[in-house]
Amino acid sequence: MYKHHRYPQIIIQQAVYLKLRFTLSYRDVEELMAIRGFKVDHSILQRWVFKFSKEIERNMNKRKRQTSSSWR
């Protein structure tokens, strides 16, 4: 899924995580990535979020603990 992208998988995942986890704009995430040394445009970040957010959500749901059926 990440095979033909310019950036490594970990960079893409970190950028998408920052956007989804915190209430940041795409330009804020662009600035944070620039501080870390990666020049990424905000429009590319938006495409990454649309493309990879479902996969990241699926992986996060795998690690969630099961809740019990009791209301207590």
C-alpha positions in Angstrom: 0.0 0.0 0.0 2.9 2.4 0.8 5.1 0.9 -2.0 5.2 3.7 -4.6 5.3 6.7 -2.3 8.2 9.1 -1.9 8.2 9.0 1.9 8.7 5.9 4.1 5.7 4.2 5.6 6.5 5.5 9.2 6.5 9.1 8.0 3.2 8.8 6.3 1.7 7.0 9.3 3.0 9.7 11.7 1.6 12.5 9.6 -1.8 10.9 9.4 -1.8 10.1 13.1 -1.0 13.7 14.0 -3.9 14.9 11.8 -6.4 12.4 13.2 -5.4 12.3 16.8 -5.1 16.0 17.5 -7.3 18.9 16.2 -4.7 20.2 13.8 -5.1 21.7 10.4 -3.2 20.3 7.4 -0.9 23.3 7.5 -0.1 22.7 11.1 0.8 19.1 10.4 2.9 20.4 7.4 4.7 22.7 9.8 5.3 19.9 12.4 6.8 17.7 9.7 9.0 20.5 8.5 10.3 20.9 12.1 11.2 17.2 12.0 13.0 17.6 8.6 10.4 16.4 6.1 9.1 18.8 3.5 5.5 17.7 2.9 2.8 19.8 1.3 -0.6 20.2 3.0 -2.4 18.9 -0.1 -0.4 15.7 0.0 -1.2 15.3 3.6 -4.9 15.6 2.8 -4.5 12.8 0.2 -2.7 10.6 2.7 -5.4 11.1 5.3 -8.1 10.1 2.8 -6.2 7.2 1.5 -4.7 5.7 4.7 -7.1 6.7 7.5 -9.2 3.6 7.1 -6.2 1.3 7.3 -4.9 3.0 10.5 -8.4 2.9 12.0 -8.6 -0.8 11.3 -5.2 -1.5 12.9 -6.2 0.6 16.0 -9.4 -1.4 16.4 -7.4 -4.6 16.4 -5.5 -3.4 19.5 -8.5 -2.2 21.4 -9.5 -4.2 24.4 -12.9 -5.8 24.4 -15.5 -4.2 26.6 -17.7 -6.4 28.7 -21.4 -6.7 28.1 -22.2 -5.7 31.7 -23.3 -2.1 32.3 -21.5 -2.0 35.7 
